[in-house]
Amino acid sequence: MTSEGRLSHFFARQRQLLAQERAAEVERSSLLLSNCGPKLLEQKGLSLGGLGVVGVNIGLGGKTMVELERPSAYHTTPNFPPHSFRPGDLARIEPNVSSTGPSKKTASSKKLADNKGSQQTEGVVYRVTDTRIVIAVDGSDSNSEDLDLPERCRVLKLANSVTYDRMDKTIDQLERFVNGTSGEKMSVEKMRLTQVLLAQTGRSEPVPIADFNFFDETLNDSQRDAVKFCLQAPEVACIHGPPGTGKTHTLIELIRQLTTVSSANPKALRLLVCGASNLSVDNILERLLALPVADKGSKLKVTRIGHPARVMSHQGVLDSTLDVKAGRTEQAALAKDVKNELETIMGVLSGKGKGVKGKSPRGAERRKMWEEVKVLRKEYRQREGGVVNSVLAESQVGRCIQVVLATCHSAGGKQLRNHDFDVVIIDEATQAVEAVCWVPILKGKKLILAGDPMQLPPTVLSVDKKDKKPATQSKTSTSKTTKSQKLTPASQVSDTKSDSSEAESSSSSETETVPSDAAPKQPPKKDKPTPTKGIPVLHSPRTLETTLFDRLEKMYGSSIKRMLQVQYRMHSDICAFPSKTLYSSKLTSSPSVAARLLKDLPDTHADSPDDEMEILATPVVFYDTAGSEYFERLEGDNDEGSRCNENEATVVKNWVDKLIGAGVLPSQIAVITPYQAQVTLLTSLIRPQHGPDLEIGTVDGMQGREKDAVIISLVRSNDNREVGFLKEKRRLNVAMTRAKRHLCVVGDSSTVCHGGKYLKRWLAWLEEHADVRSAL
């Protein structure tokens, strides 16, 4: 059983790592915002400039929703440039700055800063599309009693403390539960789950279930085994889903089994389904909405909490959100009148309302109107609170079994306060830090994790492999803050955090020793997993990259998970290398995809058999630039820049031209690269000719995605044989497993082969199995 000292050390270490990450994000944002000019901020994805206010509305929680776009008077295109703004990010609206030099406060901006109500323009990104961004300003904030928006403004991304506050609060709550000092009484099932996850006790034996019928008869043997394994597990089970193996497909079957009364499930259960990202949650939601209704059955009731990333383009997702459902209840009619009155006054105050002409009111008249706004907001929040509770309470009435979906973070919002669930399912668990996973876990009696530890871990800014000293026992103690490796936005972290780290190490193998004053005996270091039947050992993580999925596998061994073994995405040649090196050769290709090529697409064609073989009938191509002197170039100052390779980009463009010339549609092609500077360069070369349907992005941005043809630009080519974070085999795994029918790699073998054993093996495999071509 885990000792009190080891548990205390675990909690202290979690707090320390979260404090370091918070400090790294604050440092990155503050340095960038203070030292970078507007143009550089926009290049780094931290700013969107030259915006105009489209409208001001009232959203859930009485929040003021400010919608912004790029006016045609200032921009040639309404589309935003590449940026890192995502729903949930903290942002500030301020007057636009056109200077290209370091940011300086203009007279107007100083005047605005001195204004008492200027701070109210800070809010949370609610929705982002290609052409518009919506910022939710909290009306309950005492500093946001007025909203005086500039006619031409910009949006800045700020360090978001809300996420860290919630994770810190969750760790505190978890510790109180474990120590028995929490005022809230914990059910036996919830306590048992917590004890298993923290190695206070071993897992219970699987509960045998009688034969049952699968809803989806197309499931393969490994998928069926995973579903049955999860149903039998009393406390926790993990599903390991390599690329293209139908992880989401398997989760949908599991959700149907858990919400249906059968011999395997005596009682229909209430589920909380979470994901590390909005995209993963919406993906599951769309699949659930598409399910057929069983004979004499009722449609599965689902509700989406939080900020859906795709509500604008998917009506089914929009209709399932709490916002829309709350608006359709009987109680909502009373709140609607208050909301309409609020929006009318807000429109007048902003000068953007219907029928409003001239300037917005000033002085005493404006103050009087804001007093009305405060009174109406209070009334609206009260009425809306009753509406929200009635929607969520439906899951406890009669036969209305409900699945609630949310990101791990938003599961801790006030909408789900005091709501408990029978089972918590977390998708993309290997991309979420452990602390944020505990947010939904504390609401459940049983836990199911799904993910792939061989793909990219959570994005962490404060990783410093050289400084891994044990944490102290004190709750308030923190070690010297680890500085961010680079000062770039989250979407460009692929340029930053791993270039100076040993990427060959796997976070799942990390352990942490406990100081002698923290436990009676220092635990031995073990590389082998603890046997399932024995009492597991709780190790504190060395970095936030060590996920809960990793830690459980370390504690309980492979018996805690089931791996999906048949992939439905890649040609067998594309699948061969990752299967052999990362998945113990257990990953096999379904016959339906094993031999499919670009030539099998309906619109492809070739002028000759030779052209068909060269362009459409070769699954793996390697353009080797060794000896061509196609050297990389550093964009930006010193080590804070990103890398690009102009000659390599030309090779990529030429191959894209050939593919499209042979009938492959731009929408069927993706060009990916580890570096944001190369993305920008490739975009300038390819987009003008082939349009926005051809996707160009970083490797990190393509995780979970797939295309018929994928071209990878490795970029690195230098005399020093430095490869940076190309060493990270998980990033490389993501890159090479996005392609369905065709994979083209462009890179310098003479540089890349020096990046460690894994890269050396990959290049040797390419030399033997790919169609190797000269870039000259």
N, C-alpha and C positions, 0 to 999 in steps of 0.2 A: 504494500500500500504506500502511496506517495506520502512522504513526511510533510509536516507543516512547513519546515524550512524550505523544502524543495518547491512547494506550492507558492510560498511567499516570494521566493526568488523568481519563479515563473511570472507572477503578476508584476513584480518590480521591473523585470526585463521587458515585458510588453510595454509598460509605461515609458521606460527609457527609450525604446526604439520609436515609439509614437512621438515622443518629445523631440527626438532628433529629426524625424521626418517633418514634423511641423516647422521646426526651426529652419530646415533646409528649404522648404517651400517659401517661407516668409523671406528668407535671405535672397532667394532667387528673384522673387517678385519685387522686393524693395530695391535691390541693386539695379534690376532692369529698368524699373519705372523711374529711378532717379538719374541714371547715367545714360540711358538710350534715347536717341531722338525718335520722333514719331515714325519716321520711315523704317528705322531698324526694329522698332517695336512691332510694326505691322509685318515685317519680314519674319520675325520670330513667332508670329502667330498670337501675340499677346494683346493686339489692338486692332480695332476696326474703325477707320476714320472716315470723315466726310459723310456722316449719316444724317438723316432727317427723320423726324417723328411722324409716323403714319397715323397712329391713334393711341388713345389711352382708355383702357377698360378696367373693369373690376373682375378679379379671378377668385378662385377658391381661397377661403381664409381672409377675404376682404382685401387681398393684395391688389396693388395698382399695377396693371399690366401695361408696360410701355413698349410699343411695337416700333421698330426702327428699320429703315432700308437705305439703300444708296440712291439718292435722287439723280435723275437723268441729267440735271443741270451741271452736276459735278463729275459724273462718271460716264464712261463710254459703254459700260455693261452693268446691269443690276446685280450680277453675281458677285458674291464675296470672294476675295482672294483666299488662299489656304490659311487656315487659322486653327486654334486649339480650343475654341469655345464649345462647351458641351452643356446640356441641361444639368443644372445643379451647381455650376461654377459661380463663384462670387464675382461680380462685375460692377464697374462704376461708369455712370454716364457723366461726361463733362464736356465743356466747350472744345470744339475741334481745334487742333494745333497743326498748322501747315508747315512749320519749320522742319527742315531735315537735320538740323543739328541737335545737340543735347537738349532735353526738355527744360524749358524755362517758363516760369510763371509769367504770363502776360498780364497787362493791367486788368483786362476783363476777367481772367481766371482768378487773379488775386481778389478782385471784388466779389466774385462768386464764392470763393473760399471763405471770405469774411462774413458772407451772408449766413444768418442763423440756420436757414433751411437747406443749405447746400448739401449737407451730408445725406439727405434723403434720396439722393440720386444713386446711392449704392443699393444693389439688389442682387437677385439670383437669376441666372439665365434659366428661363422657363422652356423656351422652344427655339430651335435653330433650323432654318431651311437654307437653301442655296442663296436666297435673296433677302431674307428677313430674319431678325433676331428679336426675341421678346424677353424683356427684363421684368421680373416680378419684384416690385418694391413693397416691403412689408409695411402696411399701414399702421401696425401696432407699435412700430418703432418710434420712440419719443423724439428722435432726431429727424423724423420724416413727416413733419406736420405741414410742409409745403412742398410743392413740386413745381419748380421754375426751370423748365427745360430750355436749353439753348436752341436756337433755330438750326444751327449746324453743329453737330456734336460728334464725339467719338466714344467708343466703349473700350474700357481697359479691364483686363483680367486681373483679379486680385487673389492673394493667398486666401484659401477658404479654411477658416478655423472651425466651421460648423461640423464638418466630417470628423475632425480630430476630437472635438468636444464630445460628440456622440460616442466615439470609440472609447475615450477615456472614461466616460460615464458608464459604459457597458462593462468595462474591466472592473470598475469599482463595484458595480452591482453584482458581477459574477463572484468577486472575492467575498462580498458579504453573504451571498448564498452559501458558498463553501464553508465559511467560518461560522455560519449559523447566526449572524448578527443582523440579517435582513428582517425588516418588519413584515415583509410579504411572505406568506406561507407557501412553500414549494410543494407541488404534488410529488408523490412517490416516483412516478414515471419521469418527471423532469429532473428530480434529484439523481435518479439512477443514470440518466443520460449524461448529466454533468460529471458524475463520478467516473464514468467510462471514458469520457473525453479527456479528463484530467488525470487518468491513470490511478485513481483512488481505488478502483476495483477492476477486475477483468470483465470482458464481455460475457453476456449470458449465452448459453447454448442456443443454436437456431431452433425456432419453433417449427416442427414439421407441419406441412400443409398437404391436404389431399389434392389429388389431381384437379386442375381447374382449366377452364377454357380461356385461351388468349383472344382478345378482341381482334388483334391484327394477326392473321394467319401467315403473313409474309415474313414475320420475324425469323431471323436465323437462330441457330442453336445457341450461340454465345449471347445473343440478345435475350432469348428466353431464359437462359440460365441467370443472367443479371437481374431480370425482373423477379424471378423466383427467389433469388438470393436476398434481394431487398425486402420482399414480403416476409421472409422467414426471420430476418434479423430483428431481434427485440429492441435494440437501442440504435445502432449505427451501421451503415453499409456504404461502400464507395463503388462507383461505376467509373472504370478507366476507359475513356473513349478516345482512341487515337484518331487522327484525321480521317474524315469520311466514313466512319463506322456506324453512323446513325445514332449518335448519343441522344439527340433530341427526340428522335423517333422512339427510342427505348423509354425515355422519360414520359412520353405521352401515354404509352401503354401502361406504365407503372401508375400514373395519375388515374387512369380509367379503372384500373384494378382497385386502387385504394378508395375510390369514391363510389364503388359499386358493391352491393351486398352479394357475396358468393361464398363458396366453401373455403376459399383462401382468405376471405375478408368478411367476418361475421357481421361487421357494422360499417356502414359507409362513414368515412372519416373526413374531417375538415383539414384542408391542406393550406400551407403557406409556401408558395413557390417563389424562390428568389434567384437572382443572378448577380454576377459582378458588374454587369453593364445593362443599360436600358435595352440595348440591341438584343441581348440574350433573352431577356424577359419578354420582349415583344414577339420574338421568334416563337417562343413556347405558346404565348397567348394566341397568335395567329393559327397555330396548329390545333389548339383546343377549340377555337371558334369554328374550324373547318370540320370537326368531328360530326359524323352522322348521328342522328337521334335513334336510339335503340327502340325496338318494338315495345309499345306500351310504356315506354320510358319518357323521362323529361330531359330537356337539354341541360347539359352541365352549366351551372351558374358560376360565372367567373367575374371577378372585379379586379381592375388594375389600379394599384395605388402609386402615386408619385407622378413623375414627369415622363410620359411615353415619348421616346425619341422620334417615333414615326407617326404620331397621331394625325398629322396633316394629310398624309398620303394613303393611309389605310383606315377606311371608315369603320371596319369591324373593331379595330383596336380603339379607335376614338369612342365608339359606342359602349365599350366595356370599361372605360375609365371612370373613376369615382366622380370626376367632374360632371360628366354627362349623366351618369346614373342619378347623381344627387339632384340634377335639374329636372328629372322626370318623375320624382315622387310627388305625392299630394302636398307634403309640407313645403316643397320647393316653391309653390305658387306664392306663398306669403313672403318668402325671401326674395323672390324675383322682383317684386315691386320695389323693395328697398334697394336692390342692386341697380335697377334701372334709374332710380333717382340719384344714386351715387354716381353712376356713369355720366349722367347729364351734367351734374355739378363739376365732376372731374374734367369733362370735355370743355366746359366754360373756363375753368382755371388754367387748362393747358393751351387754350386757344385752338384746339383741334376737334372740338365737338361738332355735331351736325348743326348746321345753321349758325354757327358762331362766326362772326365777322369782326375784323379788326383785332386789336391787342387784347390779351387777357386782363382781367380786372386787377387793380393795384390797391395798396393802402388798406384802409378800414374795410372796404367792401370785400377785399380778398381774405382778410382775417376772419370776417364774419362767415364767409362761405366755407372756410376750413374748419370752423367750429361745427358747422352743419355736417361736414364730412366725417368728423370724429364721432359725432353722435350716431350717424347712420352706419358707420363701420361697426361700431359696437353692437348695434341691433342686428346687423347682417351676420356677424360672426356667431351670435347667439342662436339665431334661427338656422343658420347653416350647420352648426354643430349638431342640432337635432336631426337634420336631414342626413348627414354623414353617418351618424349612429344607426339610423333606421336602415340605411342601405347595407351596412356591414352586419347588422343583427339578423338580416334575412337568412344567413347561413345557419342560424340556430332555431329556425322556425320550421316545423313539420319536415317535409321531404326536400326542402330547398338546400341541398348540399352545395357548398360554395368553395371554390378555389380562389384564394386571394393571391395576386401576383404583385411583386415589388422588387426593387433592387435591395440588396442587403442593407444599404444605408437607409433608404426610405422606409424600411420595415420598422424602424425605430421612431417614426413620426407619430404625431398625436392621434392620427386617424386610427392606428392600431393599438393605442394604449388600452391596457386591460383586456386585450383579446388574446386568447390562447388557441393553439392548434394541435391536432393529433400528430401530424407529421410535417416536418420542415424539409423541403427539398432545395438544395443550392446548386444551381448550374454554374459552370465556369468557376468552380471552387478553387481551382489551381491558379486563377488570376486575381483572387481576392486575398487581402491580408487577413490573418486569422482574427484580429480584433473585430473587424467589420462583420465577419461571419457569426460572431457571438451575438450580434444584435438580433437576428431572427431566431437563433438557436434557443435563446432564453424564453421564447414563446412556445416552444414545442416539446413533445414527449418522445419523439423519435426523429432521427436525422439521416438523410440520404444526401451524399455528396457526389457530384459528377464533374469530371474534368480530365485533363491530360497533363501530368507533371512533366512530360517531355516537350510541351509547348511553352510559350513565354510565361514567365512568372508575373506577379504584380509589378507595376511600375513603381520603383522606389528611387527617390532622389538621394537619400542619405547613405547609400551603400558604400562602405569603405572596408574592403577586405583586409586592409593592413591593421585596422584597429578593431579588435574583437575581444576586448577585455570583459570579464564577467561583470554583470551588473551588481550593484550593492543591494542590501536587504531593504533599505529604507524606501518607503513609498514615494517620498519626495525627491530622492536623490536621482540625479542624472549625470552621465559622464559628459565630458567635453563634446559639444555638439559637432557632429561630423558635417563638414561642409559639402554642399552640393558639388558634384564633379564638374558640372557645366551649368550655365545659367540660361536654360532654354525651356520653352513650354513643354507640357506633357506630350503633345503630339510629336515632339522632336526629341524625346528622351532617348530614342534609339540612337541619336547622335552623341549621347552624353554619358550615361551611367556606366557603360561597360568597357569603354575604350581603355581604361586604366585598371581594370579588374581582371582577376583570373576567371575567365568565363567557363573554363572547363569544369569547375566545381559545380556540383549539383546541390541545390538548397535542401533537398530531401536527405542528404547525408550529413547535414550539419548537426552538431551536438554542442551542448554548453555545460561545462562543469560547474558545480555549486561550491561556493566558498566554504571553508571548514566551519565557520560560525553559523552557517545557514542550515546545516544538516549534521546529524551525528557522524556520518561517514561520507566522504566524497565518492560519488558514484563512479564506477569504472567506465572507461570509454569503450563503446561497442560499435562495431561496424555492422554486425549482423543483427537483423530484427529480433526482438524478443519473442519467444514462442507464445502463441495465442493463449494456451492454457495457463501460462504463468502470469504473475502480476506484472503488468507492463511498467516501463520506466518513463517518467515525465522528464523531458529535456527542455530547457529554455532555449528559444531560438537565438541564433547569432545575428540574423538580419530579418527584416520584414518579408524578405523573399521566401522564407520558410513558411509555407501555407499550412492550414489545418489538415488538408489532404496529405501533404508530405509528412507531417508529424504523426498522423495516425498510422500511415504505412510504416513509418519507422518504429512505432511502438508495437504494432500488432502483426507486422509482416504482411505478406501478400494475401493472407487469409481474410483480410478485412475488405478486399475488393474483388471484383470480377472485371476482366478486360474484354471488351468487344473486339472480335478478331477478324471480321470480314469488312473490308472497306469497299464503298460503292462510288468512289470518286475517281481514282487514278488508274491510268494504264498500268499494267503490271510492271513495266520497266521503270516507271516513275516511282512506284511503290517499293521497289526491290531494296534500294539502299537504306531508307529509314526503317524498313521492317527488320532488316538484318542487324543494324547497328543500335537501334533504340528500343525495338519491341521484341527482341529475342527470336526473330524470324517467325513470330506467331501471327503477324498481320498479313492476311492473304487478300487477294483481289477477287471480287465477285466475278463470275463468268460474264455478267452483263456489261462490265466495264474493262475487263482485263486486256482486251485487244482493240478497243475503239480508238480511232485516230481522227485527225482533222478532216481527212478525205471522206469520212462517213457523214459529215454535216451536210445538210440538204443543198446549200448554196455554193459549196466549194467546187472549184474546177482548176484544171491545169492545162497549159498549152502542149505539154508532152509528158510521156511517162517519166522522163528524167526530172522534170519540174515537179511532178506529183510526188516522186520519191524524196526529192530534196526539201520540199516545203510542207507537204500535207501528209506524208506517210512515215515520218520519222518522229518517234515519241520524245526522244531526248537529244538535244543539240547543244554542243559546247563550242562557243566562239572563244578561242584562246588568244589573248592579246600579248602573250609572252614574247619578248623580243621586239615588239612594235613601238616601244617607248611611249605608250599611251598612259602617261603619268597622271596621277590624281592632282587636284589643286585644292588648297584650303580656302574656304570662303569665310571671311570675318577676321577678327583680330585674335592673334595668338591661338591658344587652344580652345577658345570659346566659339570657334567657327565650325561649320559643317563642311564635309568634303564633297567634291564633285569631280567628274572625269569627262571632259568634253569629247574626246575621241571615242570613248566607250559609248557615250550617249549617241553618237552618230551611227555606230554599229547597231545599236538598239533600234534607232529610227529606221534604218535601212531594212532590218528584218521585219519590223512592223509593216512597212510599205509592201514587202513581199507577201506577207500573210493576208493583208487586206486585198491586195491585187489578185490573190488566189481565191477570193470569195469569203474569207473569214470576216465576220462582222466586227466592227470596233467594240460592240458591247460584249463580244465573246473573248476579248483580250484584256489582260492586265499586265502592266509593267510595274515591277516592284523593285525597291532598292533599300538598303539600310540607312541611307543618308538623305535628309531633307533637302540639302542643296542640290543633290542629283535629281530629286523629284521636281524641284523648281526648274532646273535646266531641261529635263525631259519634257516637262509640260510646255515650255516655250517652243520646243522643237516639234512636238507631235500634235498638240491640241489644235493649232491653227488649221492643220490639214485634215485631221480625222475627227475633230469634235470632242465634246465632253463624254460621250458614251464609252470611249476607251479609257479605262481606269488607270490612273497613275498615282502611286502612293508608296508609303514606307511599308516595310515588312510587318511592323507592329500593327498597322492599320488594316492589314489583310487577314489577321488571325480570325478564323471562323468563316472565311469567305472562300470562294472557288471560282475559277474561270476555265473555259475550254483550253485556252492557250495562255501561258504565263511566261514572261521574259524577266529574268533576274539580272540586274546590273550590280556587280559586286563592288565596283568603284576602286578598291584599293590596288594601287600599283606604284611602288616606290623603291628606291635603291636600298632603303633600310630594312626592307622586308617586314614592315609593320602592317598588321591586319586589324588591329583594334578589336571591336566587339564582334567581328566575324568569327572569332573563336567560340562565341556562345552557340553551342550546338542546338539549343532549343530554338534560337532565332533562325538558324539555318534550316532546322526541321520545318518550321512554319513556312519559310520561303519555298522550299522544294515540294511541299505537299499541297499547294494551292491549285496545281494544274490538273485538269481532267484528262486531256488528250495529248497535250504537247507542252514540254518544258524546254526553254532555251536559257542557257546560262552564258553570260558574257563576263569574262574576267581574266586576270593575269595569273596564270598558274605558277609562274616563277615567284610571285609575291605571296599568293594565298597558301601555297604548300607549306610555308613557314609558320602557319598559324596554329600549330598543335597537331596531335595525333588524329583528331577527328577530321579536320580539314584535309590532312594528308591522305587519309583513307578515302575521303569523298573524291578528291581529284584523281586518285588512282582508279576509283570506280568509274569516273567519267571517261578517263582515257581508255578504259576497257570496254565500256558498254554504250557510251554516247557516240554520236556522229561528231567527231572533233574536226573543227574547221578553223582555218586561219582568219584572223580579223583583218588582214591586209587586203 
